[in-house]
């Protein structure tokens, strides 16, 4: 009797409380359909790898790191034993040795290559980052970047460096979704004359534009965020969380590794796009300090630099371009006002140069 009662219990429960069962089933089906639709529309299904268990995913990632390292070691060993080395062979050995030294620093924490790479990051972004974050970024670069070519040869030192720096930049912005006071993000925002919220919006727009992941209403939804964006919002917009970013799509353009300078330039472009829809100071209330900040300068630059900056911002923030990106019509009056403000800021600084 006990066994019969246990077997029949779920069916009896559903009979006496059919609403609960149907509601639960409906909620589950709705969630699944929402996820499937998001993946179908955005193409994320082909970008974000899904594994059955965390351990199997970790094993695959570790294998990729090991494969690259073994290929580098094998290539270096082969060239070391080769007689009559050409100048090209010798140069290649130097590059492979730099890769090995950089990878060794993941374990030991220091190497000339790691120091050089951090300085390179500082040159790109004008500030230093925490060493642990940088080492984590190198590991992510090893895992997610295409560092083994179609001939099963390891990519060079340059590609590893580019991947590591790009991951560092994305990691800094990504961390703001759980910590709006994230130190490196605050510094980056200051360097780029913006706020963390605008940086978040620009990054979301950059991912949408570059990876083609996300639904078309992302652009409209960005307008309504007036407070720091959270990790749950990111999940709602894209269907992935901060711990499952589509790194392959973020780091590559059609399987080819993106260039750090291009990534920085295009994220800055999206910063200007978001600036175009936000409320800026009125064109009649400008002073030199505000004008400099609007155009992204610390001090009045050379005439040619000022002119190029204004022309670039005017192109990006032009009302026709903003409208073409799908922003709602209700923000277009603000866009027009901001376009006049940017022009007024340029005119004010141009007078100060004379």
Secondary structure, 3 states (H helix, E strand, C coil): CHHHHHHHHHHHHHHHCHHHHHHHHHHHHHHHHHHHHHHHHHCHHHCCCCCCCHHHHHHHHHHHHHHHHHHHHHHHHHHHHCCCCCHHHHHHHHHHHHHHHHHHHHHHCCCHHHHHHHHHHHHHHCCCCCHHHHHHHHHHHHHHCCCECCCCCECCHHHHHHHHHHHHHHHHHHHHHCCCCCHHHHHHHHHCCCCHHHHHHHHHHHHHHHHCCCCCCHHHHHHCCCCCCCHHHHHHHHCCCCCCCCHHHHHEECCEECCHHHHHHHHHHHHHHHHHHCCCCCHHHCCHHHHHHHHCCCCCCCHHHHHHHHHHHHHHCCHHHHHHCCCCHHHHHHHHHHHHHHHHHHHHHHHHHC
